[in-house]
Amino acid sequence: MKQDSDDIFVTPGSRLVPVDEALGLVIPHDITEIVKDKKKGAAFKKGHIIQPEDVEKLKDLGKFHIYCLDFGPEFVHENEAGLMIARSACGPGVECDNKVSEGKVVFRAASDGLFRVDREMLLEFNLLGEVMLSTRHTNSMVTKGDQVAAGRAIPLVVSRKLMERAEAILQKAEGLLRVTKWQLYNAGIVVTGREVYEGRIKDRFGPAMKEKLASFGMEICSFEQVTDDVQLISDAIARAISRGAELVICTGGMSVDPDDVTRKGIRLAGAQDITYGTPVLPGAMFLVSYINDVPVLGIPACGMYFKTTVLDLVLPRLLTGERIGRAEIAAMGHGGLCLSCRKCRYPVCPFGK
């Protein structure tokens, strides 16, 4: 739709009628009433026929004129445009309420999992200018029924050609919005450290990892404590996988200290695609690797001292079956600084965003 100077705000095919002369005319869109701290909703619904008693109420709402619409098939009303967005934006795991309120549609997660957004596609869509979609951050954990996005047409009437372009953008690939279910359910934990193995100090890693994995509904199929011995660490990892672990977490021994040999144990166990070190704090000495398709993680000491670390950013993605490597880890530098707030509110915070 062409938009020049002041015409940008004029609805195509409409004529402006003073409200005093509008008796018997049909209101073509919802007219919203906002009462601070009490309500926000439609005082007059689309399709309402204006009665004599409505005139003063409309003026109270600041409506001294109304639009009388008369547009042809080359244009789309906001409600129809909203439904077109609803039909096209839903990818796997996302559903739409299929209700239009003042042109707005709401998208929700159809299952528990990880919400993802194609950010390039979202930008291309929003650059059209007369339609919009706002979403949660990509890689957000969601539960079934959570609102993940909302969209609408901005003007009352949109060019049908523009809506066809919008649909073409939204129907690319597997969808703009999607929720991927958790795919891994069994985990193994290997706690390293002679001081823990000999009972010199209490194990704090194990309970912390068990609690975090349980929050995703994961079962612990293997749990072992081993001393700082490369072969013993390697053997414990192998046993965890043989017991059905789809993910193995090794805790401790990740620094450059000569007694810290967990990385060597992971490599000896057959790990490939090893990525050691991240641009995330806490979690700079985090390690991710794979034995076949089983992720094997090395968790540095921050994993037991901090409530939220790089593990919280990586783990949900791994549990959907995503393969994480150097490129994905490097991209976490932007937003990868935890502010160590006195009261942690993760994930409702900037960390990882």
PEFEN-V8793 format. One record per residue. N is the residue number from 1. RES is the residue in one small letter. SS is DSSP state (hx for helix, st for strand, lp for the rest). OMEGA is omega as a letter, one per 30 degrees, with the letter a starting at -180 (999 if undefined). Layout:
n: [N | N]
res: [RES | RES]
ss: [SS | SS]
omega: [OMEGA | OMEGA]
This chain:
n: [1 | 2 | 3 | 4 | 5 | 6 | 7 | 8 | 9 | 10 | 11 | 12 | 13 | 14 | 15 | 16 | 17 | 18 | 19 | 20 | 21 | 22 | 23 | 24 | 25 | 26 | 27 | 28 | 29 | 30 | 31 | 32 | 33 | 34 | 35 | 36 | 37 | 38 | 39 | 40 | 41 | 42 | 43 | 44 | 45 | 46 | 47 | 48 | 49 | 50 | 51 | 52 | 53 | 54 | 55 | 56 | 57 | 58 | 59 | 60 | 61 | 62 | 63 | 64 | 65 | 66 | 67 | 68 | 69 | 70 | 71 | 72 | 73 | 74 | 75 | 76 | 77 | 78 | 79 | 80 | 81 | 82 | 83 | 84 | 85 | 86 | 87 | 88 | 89 | 90 | 91 | 92 | 93 | 94 | 95 | 96 | 97 | 98 | 99 | 100 | 101 | 102 | 103 | 104 | 105 | 106 | 107 | 108 | 109 | 110 | 111 | 112 | 113 | 114 | 115 | 116 | 117 | 118 | 119 | 120 | 121 | 122 | 123 | 124 | 125 | 126 | 127 | 128 | 129 | 130 | 131 | 132 | 133 | 134 | 135 | 136 | 137 | 138 | 139 | 140 | 141 | 142 | 143 | 144 | 145 | 146 | 147 | 148 | 149 | 150 | 151 | 152 | 153 | 154 | 155 | 156 | 157 | 158 | 159 | 160 | 161 | 162 | 163 | 164 | 165 | 166 | 167 | 168 | 169 | 170 | 171 | 172 | 173 | 174 | 175 | 176 | 177 | 178 | 179 | 180 | 181 | 182 | 183 | 184 | 185 | 186 | 187 | 188 | 189 | 190 | 191 | 192 | 193 | 194 | 195 | 196 | 197 | 198 | 199 | 200 | 201 | 202 | 203 | 204 | 205 | 206 | 207 | 208 | 209 | 210 | 211 | 212 | 213 | 214 | 215 | 216 | 217 | 218 | 219 | 220 | 221 | 222 | 223 | 224 | 225 | 226 | 227 | 228 | 229 | 230 | 231 | 232 | 233 | 234 | 235 | 236 | 237 | 238 | 239 | 240 | 241 | 242 | 243 | 244 | 245 | 246 | 247 | 248 | 249 | 250 | 251 | 252 | 253 | 254 | 255 | 256 | 257 | 258 | 259 | 260 | 261 | 262 | 263 | 264 | 265 | 266 | 267 | 268 | 269 | 270 | 271 | 272 | 273 | 274 | 275 | 276 | 277 | 278 | 279 | 280 | 281 | 282 | 283 | 284 | 285 | 286 | 287 | 288 | 289 | 290 | 291 | 292 | 293 | 294 | 295 | 296 | 297 | 298 | 299 | 300 | 301 | 302 | 303 | 304 | 305 | 306 | 307 | 308 | 309 | 310 | 311 | 312 | 313 | 314 | 315 | 316 | 317 | 318 | 319 | 320 | 321 | 322 | 323 | 324 | 325 | 326 | 327 | 328 | 329 | 330 | 331 | 332 | 333 | 334 | 335 | 336 | 337 | 338 | 339 | 340 | 341 | 342 | 343 | 344 | 345 | 346 | 347 | 348 | 349 | 350 | 351 | 352 | 353]
res: [m | k | q | d | s | d | d | i | f | v | t | p | g | s | r | l | v | p | v | d | e | a | l | g | l | v | i | p | h | d | i | t | e | i | v | k | d | k | k | k | g | a | a | f | k | k | g | h | i | i | q | p | e | d | v | e | k | l | k | d | l | g | k | f | h | i | y | c | l | d | f | g | p | e | f | v | h | e | n | e | a | g | l | m | i | a | r | s | a | c | g | p | g | v | e | c | d | n | k | v | s | e | g | k | v | v | f | r | a | a | s | d | g | l | f | r | v | d | r | e | m | l | l | e | f | n | l | l | g | e | v | m | l | s | t | r | h | t | n | s | m | v | t | k | g | d | q | v | a | a | g | r | a | i | p | l | v | v | s | r | k | l | m | e | r | a | e | a | i | l | q | k | a | e | g | l | l | r | v | t | k | w | q | l | y | n | a | g | i | v | v | t | g | r | e | v | y | e | g | r | i | k | d | r | f | g | p | a | m | k | e | k | l | a | s | f | g | m | e | i | c | s | f | e | q | v | t | d | d | v | q | l | i | s | d | a | i | a | r | a | i | s | r | g | a | e | l | v | i | c | t | g | g | m | s | v | d | p | d | d | v | t | r | k | g | i | r | l | a | g | a | q | d | i | t | y | g | t | p | v | l | p | g | a | m | f | l | v | s | y | i | n | d | v | p | v | l | g | i | p | a | c | g | m | y | f | k | t | t | v | l | d | l | v | l | p | r | l | l | t | g | e | r | i | g | r | a | e | i | a | a | m | g | h | g | g | l | c | l | s | c | r | k | c | r | y | p | v | c | p | f | g | k]
ss: [lp | lp | lp | lp | hx | hx | hx | hx | hx | lp | lp | lp | lp | st | st | st | st | st | hx | hx | hx | lp | lp | lp | lp | st | lp | lp | lp | lp | st | st | st | st | st | lp | lp | lp | st | st | st | st | st | st | lp | lp | lp | lp | st | lp | lp | lp | lp | hx | hx | hx | hx | hx | hx | hx | lp | lp | lp | lp | st | st | st | st | st | lp | lp | lp | lp | lp | st | st | st | hx | hx | hx | hx | hx | hx | hx | hx | hx | hx | hx | hx | st | lp | lp | lp | st | st | st | lp | lp | lp | lp | st | lp | lp | st | st | st | st | st | st | lp | lp | lp | st | st | st | st | st | lp | hx | hx | hx | hx | hx | hx | hx | hx | lp | lp | lp | lp | st | st | st | st | st | lp | lp | lp | lp | st | st | st | lp | lp | lp | lp | st | st | st | st | st | st | st | lp | lp | lp | st | st | st | hx | hx | hx | hx | hx | hx | hx | hx | hx | hx | hx | lp | lp | lp | lp | lp | lp | st | st | st | st | lp | lp | lp | lp | lp | st | st | st | st | st | st | st | lp | hx | hx | hx | hx | lp | lp | lp | lp | lp | lp | lp | hx | hx | hx | hx | hx | hx | hx | hx | hx | hx | lp | lp | lp | lp | st | st | st | st | st | st | st | st | lp | lp | lp | hx | hx | hx | hx | hx | hx | hx | hx | hx | hx | hx | hx | hx | lp | lp | lp | lp | st | st | st | st | st | lp | lp | lp | lp | lp | lp | lp | lp | lp | lp | hx | hx | hx | hx | hx | hx | hx | lp | lp | lp | st | st | st | st | st | lp | lp | lp | lp | st | lp | lp | lp | lp | lp | st | st | st | st | st | lp | lp | st | st | st | st | st | st | lp | lp | hx | hx | hx | hx | lp | lp | lp | lp | hx | hx | hx | hx | hx | hx | hx | hx | hx | hx | lp | lp | lp | lp | lp | lp | hx | hx | hx | hx | hx | hx | hx | hx | lp | lp | lp | st | lp | lp | lp | lp | lp | lp | lp | lp | lp | lp | lp | lp | lp | lp | lp | lp]
omega: [a | a | a | l | a | a | a | a | a | l | a | l | a | l | a | a | l | a | l | a | a | a | l | l | a | l | a | a | l | l | a | l | l | l | a | l | a | a | l | a | a | l | l | a | l | l | l | l | a | l | a | a | a | a | a | l | l | l | l | l | l | a | l | l | l | l | l | a | l | a | a | a | a | l | a | l | a | a | l | l | l | l | l | l | a | a | a | a | a | l | l | l | l | l | a | a | a | l | l | l | a | l | a | l | a | l | a | l | l | l | l | l | a | l | a | l | l | a | l | l | l | l | l | l | a | l | l | l | a | l | a | l | l | a | l | l | l | a | l | l | a | l | a | l | l | l | a | a | l | a | l | l | a | l | l | a | a | l | l | l | l | l | l | l | l | l | a | l | a | a | l | l | a | l | l | a | l | l | l | a | l | a | l | a | a | a | l | l | l | l | a | l | a | a | l | a | a | l | l | l | a | l | l | l | a | a | a | a | l | a | a | a | l | a | l | a | a | l | l | a | l | l | l | l | a | l | a | a | a | a | a | l | l | a | a | l | l | l | l | a | l | l | l | l | l | l | l | l | l | a | l | l | a | a | l | l | a | l | a | a | a | l | l | l | l | l | a | a | l | a | l | l | a | l | a | a | l | l | a | l | g | l | a | a | l | l | l | a | a | l | a | l | a | l | l | a | l | a | l | a | a | a | l | a | a | l | a | a | l | l | a | l | a | a | a | a | l | a | l | a | l | l | a | l | a | a | a | l | a | a | a | l | l | a | a | l | l | a | l | a | a | l | a | l | a | g | l | a | a | a | l | a | 999]
